[in-house]
Amino acid sequence: MSDSDQTTDDAGSRFPFINLEKALGRAREFYNESKGHDVLVSDAFGIWGYSQKSSGGHQTIAALKMYGILTDEGTKEQRKLRLTGAGLQYFRDEREDVHADLRRQFAVRPKLIRALWEAWGLRPPADNIARSHLKIGRHLSDQAARSLLNIYKENLAFADLTGDTTPQHENKSKSGNETPSEIEVGDLIQAEVNGEWVFNAPKRVRAVQEHEGKQWVFVDGERAGILMEQAKLVEKSREGHAGGQPPIKPPELALANEAVPEGWHEERLIDDSGEEIFVRFKGQPSSKRYEYVRDYYDFKIKRVEPKAGQ
């Protein structure tokens, strides 16, 4: 078992083998070829210049998944890769402030790096102390400890994580309890469900309300509330939401933690505008079923085409 496969707690000891800057470079190569569509693992290896038996290809996929830039579906020869919503947003959105927010999000997304961020923040211990923690507490080899510490520092610098982004370890109460500060109006957050980021980019909190004993968070541009435990703080606000806290009806819809029902198959597509399209059917996929779906959409296209340009 390698150092990167050992685990000691929820954060484990696995970490990306490359820093965020290099990971985004690999992701851009993938985006330039895929344009948001699914790509077979074998084809992704070709994009990155790896042979089919190269361990570097598998390490690259693992790294991009840890950063929340890439996701996968299927097994063996049918395993496909695609950019996450946040990953696609990074390459399609031209606004630098969005890029900056996403870099901060990606930089501390890997579980082990997140654990170190919450413990160390912007000021990791002296190198010998930090490496000792990684070797003793995380059971990393000396080489792995040095590599992780370098990646941690490089990610903070590349993502320009500053004092404006408050790590959870600095949000302790006066009693010393290590509980994160409550998310408030004006904070920048993400939402996480089943290990995936929900929003294409972090969103600003516009209201926080309690309903039926649960805390709900509302963000700009979204009608539905999300549960407080699904909200992940990206950046604390110093001034709060400019518009104050508008009145909001109690949530009728919440961010669903919905699993695909047993016996059903679901596929997700992302169109050129970044919007998601879900296709779900009961049973296993087959060429006959795909042909049926194709014929149906050919029929729909013919009905829509005469209205184009209206």
Rosetta blueprint (number, residue, H / E / L):
1 M L
2 S L
3 D H
4 S H
5 D H
6 Q L
7 T L
8 T L
9 D L
10 D L
11 A L
12 G L
13 S L
14 R L
15 F L
16 P L
17 F L
18 I L
19 N L
20 L H
21 E H
22 K H
23 A H
24 L H
25 G H
26 R H
27 A H
28 R H
29 E H
30 F H
31 Y H
32 N H
33 E H
34 S H
35 K L
36 G L
37 H L
38 D L
39 V E
40 L E
41 V H
42 S H
43 D H
44 A H
45 F H
46 G H
47 I H
48 W H
49 G L
50 Y L
51 S L
52 Q L
53 K L
54 S L
55 S H
56 G H
57 G H
58 H H
59 Q H
60 T H
61 I H
62 A H
63 A H
64 L H
65 K H
66 M H
67 Y L
68 G L
69 I L
70 L E
71 T E
72 D E
73 E E
74 G L
75 T L
76 K H
77 E H
78 Q H
79 R L
80 K E
81 L E
82 R E
83 L E
84 T L
85 G H
86 A H
87 G H
88 L H
89 Q H
90 Y H
91 F H
92 R H
93 D L
94 E L
95 R L
96 E H
97 D H
98 V H
99 H H
100 A H
101 D H
102 L H
103 R H
104 R H
105 Q H
106 F H
107 A H
108 V L
109 R L
110 P L
111 K H
112 L H
113 I H
114 R H
115 A H
116 L H
117 W H
118 E H
119 A H
120 W H
121 G L
122 L L
123 R L
124 P L
125 P L
126 A L
127 D H
128 N H
129 I H
130 A H
131 R H
132 S H
133 H H
134 L H
135 K H
136 I H
137 G H
138 R L
139 H L
140 L L
141 S L
142 D H
143 Q H
144 A H
145 A H
146 R H
147 S H
148 L H
149 L H
150 N H
151 I H
152 Y H
153 K H
154 E H
155 N H
156 L H
157 A H
158 F H
159 A L
160 D L
161 L L
162 T L
163 G L
164 D L
165 T L
166 T L
167 P L
168 Q H
169 H H
170 E H
171 N L
172 K L
173 S L
174 K L
175 S L
176 G L
177 N L
178 E L
179 T L
180 P L
181 S L
182 E L
183 I L
184 E L
185 V L
186 G L
187 D L
188 L E
189 I E
190 Q E
191 A E
192 E E
193 V E
194 N L
195 G L
196 E E
197 W E
198 V L
199 F L
200 N L
201 A L
202 P L
203 K E
204 R E
205 V E
206 R E
207 A E
208 V E
209 Q E
210 E E
211 H E
212 E L
213 G L
214 K E
215 Q E
216 W E
217 V E
218 F E
219 V E
220 D L
221 G L
222 E L
223 R L
224 A L
225 G E
226 I E
227 L E
228 M H
229 E H
230 Q H
231 A E
232 K E
233 L E
234 V E
235 E E
236 K L
237 S L
238 R L
239 E L
240 G L
241 H L
242 A L
243 G L
244 G L
245 Q L
246 P L
247 P L
248 I L
249 K L
250 P L
251 P L
252 E L
253 L L
254 A E
255 L L
256 A L
257 N L
258 E L
259 A L
260 V L
261 P L
262 E L
263 G L
264 W E
265 H E
266 E E
267 E E
268 R E
269 L E
270 I E
271 D L
272 D L
273 S L
274 G L
275 E L
276 E E
277 I E
278 F E
279 V E
280 R E
281 F E
282 K E
283 G L
284 Q L
285 P L
286 S L
287 S H
288 K H
289 R H
290 Y H
291 E H
292 Y H
293 V H
294 R H
295 D H
296 Y H
297 Y H
298 D H
299 F H
300 K H
301 I H
302 K H
303 R H
304 V H
305 E H
306 P H
307 K H
308 A L
309 G L
310 Q L
